[in-house]
Amino acid sequence: MSPASTAFLDPRGANLAEVRQLVHRIVDLTLDARVRAGSRAASRHRSTPVPADLPGEARSDDEIVADLTQLIAASAQPSHPDFLAHMGAVSSVMSPVGDFVAACLNNNLIALELSPALSLLEEDVARRLAASFGLGPAAGGVVTTGGSLSNLHALVVARNRVLGTREQGVHGLDGAPVLLASEAAHASITKGAMIAGLGATGAIAVRTDLEGRLDMADLRAAYTAAVDAGQRPFAVVATAGTTVTGSIDPIAEAGAFARERGLWFHVDAAWGGGLQLCPRLRSRLEGIERADSITFCPQKLLLVGLSSSVVLFRDMDAMERSFRTAFPYVDQRESFVNRCEIGVQGSRPAEVLKLWLTLRHVGMDRHAELIEQWVRLAEEIATEVDRRPFLHLACRPSSGIVCFRAATDARTSDLHAAIARDAGVRLSLVPFRGPLWLRAVCANPYIEERVVERIFAVVDAHAAATALSPPTMK
């Protein structure tokens, strides 16, 4: 068959056999590469660029497969069990399956008439997730393509709700609108402030304590200073699992502070929200049930493939009144509220499908078991750090992330390279409060308990060989 004959699937099935053969070849190629990831080095590697020419003539099926073979070989393989460098490194089996089905159906979640089953599914999944956080019977949410968009959505709703800016925006307000978040909050909070018309300085950075958590005394001081300067605080943002150290802000205290002053309370639980599923760990998120809005990213601890996020609201009716924008070209006769009208995006793929399939395929109990295992592993790493006087913890781990370092940046960088080279374990090297730190992110269902032993065998050997310090235990 000519290349063009497999470019589209004939809805009458005329080219089904040929398309099926091509898709099966690509699926096999991709799965083979995925399972080979475990036998390749987990450390970072550079690759040569893949040709990006856009030919006038169609490429043959064989050429397309060859192109993909080259692309996959040059790509990172973060699913390796020894890849502890970053969040969201692993995706569930149902994630690409969900993306494939969604792409084949090509239903647009802009409106119910274009996605009758999937729009209802998104509404129901978001409502159930909101219930799992204890937000109450009026709660619900919107699936988005990433935590940054979820945070932006929540901040704009907060601004409109508290300051009445839905129609006129921030122009004419008596005082510049500002929000308060910790200095360790995700960069999307500052970015959201810029997009929402506050400017970057509209996100006031509150200092963190020694454990990387929002400092309540400084929150009170920052709020008072903002009011005294004639600014208009409208929201407090708490983080449940900071990006660098995984620290969890004092959610209950921050929420009480916000309520006392009539401020919106948003919790960015993109990373740490998964702890809510764990009976042993959910107390670390105490107070999250009082949030006005929550960002939660299943692409992280629930291992749903990129991208998967949801923004949840305690009161969906109030959110709609503060944000809903009519789309006149979609059917308005249904009582169902089309997601295009209450979300930031208009046309959207069915991101909810891979989320729903993963939750059903893995099961909530198994998700909880995995998360508890990863938190224990981070705590084991911290214990080993405590036993070595030449290493230092950034703070106690609380959500599956742990950061540690040697005495200087140079020695920390050398240790980072030694662990990658001699243990085959990939950690990230990140700045935190100035110095560089080794960062381990525990979130892989195939991570081995012996990885801690292997890391610290290299640490001790490197310490002895470089006179970093005698590997004497504390």
N, C-alpha and C positions, 0 to 999 in steps of 0.2 A: 504493500500500500504506500501511496505517497505520504510525505510528512503531514500535509494538510489534512489528510483523511482521519488522523487521530488527534487533531487539534481540539476538537469538540466532540462530546458524546452525543450521537444521534438519539433523540428521545424515542425514536421508533426501533432502536436497537440494531440498525444496519451495520454499525462498526463496533459493536460491543466486544467481540472476541479480540480484535486488534487493540482496542483501548485497554481491555483487561490485561492483556499480555504486557503492554507497556507499563501499566501501573504496578503489576506484580513484580516486574524487573526492578522498578524504582524502590518499591517497598522492601524487597530482599536486599538490595544494595544498602539501604538506610539501616535496616535491622542488623545486617552483618557488621556495619561500621559501629553501631551502638554496642554490640557485644564485644567487639575488639577493643573498645575503650578501656576495659579493665586490664588489658595486657600492654597498653601503651603507658608511657610516662605521664604522671599526673601534673608534672610541672609545665610551666608556660613555654610555648614554642612559637617562633615566628614562622610565617609561611609566605610563599611567593603569591603575588596577586593573581587571581583568576581572571582570564580575559573577559572583558565586559562588552565586547563589540555587539552591536545590534544589526544582524545581517538582513539584507533585503530579501534574500531567499530563505525559505523555511529550512531549519536544520532537520535532519533525519532522526528517527527514533534512536538509532544507535549513537548518533552524535550527541543527542540530548543526554543519554545515559552516560556517555563519556564525559560530558561537561559536568554532570552531577558527581561523578566519581572523583574528578579533580577537586571540585568544590568541597565535598565531604572530607576528603583526605587533608585539605588545608584548614579545616575548621577545628576549633577547640573541642575537646572531649571532656566537659566538666562532670560527666556522670561517673567518672572513675571513683572508686571507694576511698582513695587517698587524696581526693581533691577537696580540701577543707578551706578553700580560699574565699569563697563568695556565697551569697544567698542564692537560692533558686537554681542550683546547679543540676538538679535531677528533675525529670518529669515522669509522671505516671504513664503507664501503657495507654490508658484511655485518653490521655491528652492529645496525642496526634490522631487517634481514632476520632475523637470528638471534632477536631479541626477538619479532618477529612470529610466527615459526614456533613458538618456545617457548610463547608465549601461546596460540596456536591448539591446539597439542598438549595444553597444560595438564597435562603430566606433573609429578608432585610428586617431587622428588629426595630425599624423606624416606626412601624405601626402594626396593629393586630391583623389588619386585612392582608398584610404581606408576610406575616409569620404567626399564624393562628395558634399553633401548638407551642412554639418556642417563646413567644412573648408571655404567654401564661406561665410557662415553666420558669422563666426568669423572675417573674413576680413572686411565684411561690417559693423558689429557692432563696431569694433575698429575704422574704418574710420569715422563713424558717431559720436562716442564719441570724437575723435580728432577734428572734426568740431565744436562740442559744446564748446570746449575750445578755438576756434578761431585759430587753428594752421595752417589753410590754406589748399589749394587743394592738395598739395603733401603729406599731413600727413596721418598717419595710426597707426597701433599698433599691439601688440601681447597679447593675453590673457594668464595670468600666474596663478600659484597657490599661490598667496599671494604677499603682497607688498615687502617683502624682496627680492624675486626673480625678481620682476619688477625693484627695485632699482639696484640690481646687474647687470641686463641686460643693463640698462641705463649707468651705470658707466663704464662698459667694452667698450661699444660703444663709449662713450666719450673719454676714454683713447686711443682707437685705432684711432679715428677720429682726435683728436688734436695732439697726439704724434706719430702717424704712427707706432703703436706697433702691428698691426694685425699679421704680420708674425714672427717677432723676439721677441715679448714681450718686457718687460722692460729692459732686459739685453742689456747693451751697450749704454743706454741713457746717454746723457750728463747732469747728475743731476738726483736726485731721484724724481720720479713723485709724486705729492701730489694733493689733492683736499681740498676745503675749505667748511665747513658746520658749522652751529651753534652748540654750546655745548648742545643744546636741541634737535638736530636732532635725528631721530630714530636710534637705535643701529644697524640696518641693513646697515647703511652707513659705519660705521666702519668695520662691518663684510664684506661688499662688498669690501672695500679697502684691507682687508687681502686676500680675495679670488682672487682679481685682481692683486696680487703680489706687492702691495704697502706697506703692513704691517699695523698694527693698527695705527702707528704714521703717516701713509700716509694720514689719514683723520684729517686735522688740525681743532681743535675745536675753533670756533670764539665765543667770549663772547656774551651774550644776554643782552638786556636792561631791565629796570624795568618791562616791560610788557611781558617778556619772548621771545622777538623777536630778530633775528640776529641784532647785533649792526654794523651799516655800517662803523663807524669810526674804529672799531676793525678789520673789514673785510679788510679794506684798509691797516691797519698796519700789519695784518697777512700776506697778500699777499706780501707786500714789504719785510718783514722779510724773507719769504720763498725764494724770488728771490735773496736777498742779501746772503742767506746761500747756494746758488747754487742749490736750488731745482727747479723742473719744475711744477708749478701749471698748471693744465689742465681743472679744472672744479670748478664751484661754485654750491652748493646745497642749495636751499631755501626750507623751510618747510611751507606748508600751513595746519596748524593744528598739533601742536606738541602733542606728546602722553600724556604728563602729564597735561598741561594747555590748550591745544587747540589753542595756540598762532599762529598767522600768520606772517611770516617774511615780511619785506618790499620787496615784489616780484619785483615790477617795478624797484626800485633802485638797487637791487642785480643783476637783469638782465642787466641793463644798464652798471653796473660795469663789468660784465663778457664780454659783447660784446666789450667794449672799449679795453679790453686786449686780445681778441681773445680766450676766455675761453668758454668751453661748459657750458650751463646753464640748470640745471636740477631742477625741482620742485617736491618735494615729497608731493603730495596732496592726500595721501592715505585716510586721514580723511576728510580734509577740501574741497576736490574737489567737493563734493556735493553742496557747496554753489554756484557753477557756474550755477546751474539750477534755482536759485532764483533771480528774478529781483531786489528784495530789498537788496540782500546780495552779489551779484556777484562783486560789486565794491571792496569788501574786498580782492578779488583775482586779483586786477588790475595788469596787466603786465604778467599774466600767459600765455597770448596768444603769448608772445615773447619767451617762453621757447623752448629749443632744444628737451627736453624730459620731460614727466610728468608721475609720478606714480599715479594711481587712483584706489582705492579699493571700489567697489560697496558693498562689504561685510560689510561696515561700515554704512555710512549714507543712502545708498539705500537699506539696509536690505536684501541683497542677502546672502544666506547661505554660510558658510565656504566651500571652500575658493573661493574668486572671486577678481581678480585683473587684471589690464591691464596696460601695459607700452605703452605710446604714443610717437611718434616721429614726429617732424615737417617735416622732409624730409626722407621718407621711402627709396628712392633710395640711398641716402647717407648712411643711416643706413645699408642697405644691402651690400654696397661696403665695409663697415668697419667691418662687422660681419658675413656675410653669409658663411656657410660651406656646401659643397655639400654632400648629402647622396646618394651614387652611387646605392643603392638598391631600390630607389623609382623612379617612372617614371619621366623622365626629358623632355618628349616631350611636356607637357603642358606649356603654357605661364604663368600659375599660379605659384607663388613662394610658395613652400611648407613651412609651418610654422616650421617644424623641422630644416630647414636650416637657419632661421633667428631668432629663439628663443633659449633659453638656454636648454629647454627640447627637447627630441626626441619624444618618445611615450607619448601621452597625452590623457586624457579623454576629453569629450566635455564640459569643464567648461563654455563655452559660452552659453550653452543651458539654464541653470537656470538664467543667467543674462538677456538674451533676453526675456525669458518668464516673468520674474519679471517686466522688464521695460514695456512690453506690457500689463501685467495684472494690474499693479498699475497705470501706466500712468505717464508721466513726470510732469504734473501739480500737481498731488496728491503728488508725491515725494517732489516737491518744497514746497507745503503747510506744509508738515510734518517737513521738515528741518527748515523752518521759525518758526514753533511752538516750536521746541526744542531749537532754539537759544533764543527765547523770554523767555522760561522757565529758561535757564541758567542766563539770565540777571535779572530775578525776584529773583533768589537765591542770586545773587550778591547785589541786592538792599537791601534784608533783612540782609545780612551780614553788609552792610554799616550802617544800622540802629542800630547795636549793637556794642558798643565800646570795648567789650571784644573779638570780633572776627576780623580776618584780612583776606583780600583777597590776593591771590598770585599775581593776575593781573586781569585786566578786561576781562571778557569772550568775545570771538569773534566767536566761532564756536560750541556752544552747550556743552562745558565743562567748569566747574568752580571749583576752588580749594579755600578752606578757612581753617582757623585753630584758635585754642585758643592760649593762651600765651606760653604754653609749650607743648612739645611732650606728656608728661603724661596726661595733661588735654585734649589734642586733641584726644588721644587714648580712654580716658574715654568717651568723647563725641561721638566718633565713635560707641562705644559699646552701648551707651544709645539710639542713633538714631535707631540702628538695633533692639534693644530690645523693646523699647517703641513706636516707630513709625512704626516698621516693614520695614524700608527702608534700603536697602543695599548700602552704599557708599564704595569706596575704600580708603585705607589709604596708601599714597604714599610719598616718599621722594622727595623734590624739594629744591635745593640749601641748602641742609643740613637738615632742619627741616622736620617733618611730616605734611602732609596736608590731609584734607578730600576732596575727589574728586568726583564730581557728573557728570556723563556722561548722557546727555539727548538724547536718541535715541530709543524710544519705541512708536509705534503708539497708544498704550493703556495707556500711562502714563497719570495720572490725574493732573489737575491744582492744586487740593487740596494737592498734595504731598508737595508743598512748605510750606503751612500752617502747615501741620503735622510735618514736619522736625523742623520748628522753634518753634512750641509749645513745643516740647521735648527739644530743645536747651534752651529755657527760663526756663523751669521747672528744667532742670539739672543745669543751672547756679545759680538759686535761692537756690537749695538744697545743692549745693556743695560750695557755696560762691565763685564760679568762678568769678563772678562779678554781681552786681545788674543788672537785665535785663532792664536797662534803655535804651531807644531808643535814637539814635543820633538826 
